[in-house]
Amino acid sequence: MAIDVTLHFDDDEEKALLTNMVDIDKYWQNAKSVKLSRVMNRLVVLASDRNPDKIPIEQKKQIIRDNAFETAAERNARMVEQIGSK
């Protein structure tokens, strides 16, 4: 599964954002890269004894492909169920 995400900002929102950042697209691309790196590193640590800082991205992706992880939606549902059963 792969997804494409498009963000839309009206003129006023764009004007506001440009007072805070030079390039809106670069900002969001960087935010995606930072978040993705942190999450992938966390999953590598959970699934292996490897140091994520010492392995290339393709090996990280393979570790993630080879393992099953609970999604955020699944984790939230489990937590709601646990709270409800108390």
C-alpha positions as a printed Julia matrix, in Angstrom:
86×3 Matrix{Float64}:
   0.0    0.0    0.0
   1.3    3.43  -0.93
  -0.45   6.73  -0.52
  -0.16  10.18  -2.03
  -1.19  13.1    0.13
  -2.11  16.54  -1.17
  -2.44  19.52   1.12
  -4.52  22.52   0.12
  -4.08  25.96   1.63
  -6.25  28.89   0.64
  -4.63  32.27  -0.03
  -4.99  33.47   3.56
  -3.54  30.26   4.98
  -0.64  30.4    2.53
   0.04  34.01   3.47
   0.05  33.09   7.15
   2.37  30.1    6.63
   4.82  32.12   4.57
   5.37  34.42   7.55
   6.74  31.37   9.37
   8.5   29.34   6.68
  10.33  30.08   3.44
   9.0   27.12   1.43
   5.78  25.38   2.48
   6.39  22.24   0.4
   9.95  21.79   1.66
   8.71  22.24   5.23
   6.15  19.42   4.9
   8.58  17.16   3.02
  11.1   17.64   5.83
   8.46  17.01   8.5
   7.5   13.76   6.73
  11.14  12.66   6.52
  11.85  13.36  10.18
   8.69  11.59  11.38
   9.27   8.63   9.1
  12.89   8.26  10.23
  11.89   8.28  13.91
   9.08   5.76  13.43
  11.17   3.42  11.27
  14.03   3.53  13.77
  11.63   2.69  16.62
  10.24  -0.28  14.69
  13.74  -1.57  13.89
  14.58  -1.45  17.61
  11.34  -3.28  18.49
  11.85  -6.01  15.89
  15.59  -6.62  15.99
  18.78  -6.27  17.94
  20.13  -3.9   15.28
  21.13  -0.29  15.83
  19.0    1.67  13.34
  21.67   4.35  13.05
  24.09   1.74  11.68
  21.99   0.19   8.91
  20.88   1.53   5.52
  17.28   2.44   4.77
  16.7   -0.63   2.57
  17.6   -2.95   5.46
  15.27  -0.99   7.74
  12.48  -1.4    5.2
  13.15  -5.14   4.98
  12.96  -5.51   8.77
   9.65  -3.63   8.74
   8.31  -5.76   5.85
   9.29  -8.97   7.64
   7.52  -8.14  10.91
   3.96  -7.48  12.02
   3.31  -4.31  13.99
   0.18  -3.05  15.68
  -1.21   0.0   13.88
  -2.08   3.15  15.8
  -5.78   2.45  15.17
  -5.42  -1.09  16.53
  -3.51   0.17  19.58
  -6.15   2.85  20.26
  -8.97   0.29  19.98
  -7.15  -2.08  22.34
  -6.6    0.69  24.86
 -10.24   1.81  24.71
 -11.29  -1.81  25.27
  -8.9   -2.16  28.21
 -10.2    1.04  29.8
 -13.79  -0.08  29.26
 -13.2   -3.42  30.95
 -12.02  -1.8   34.19
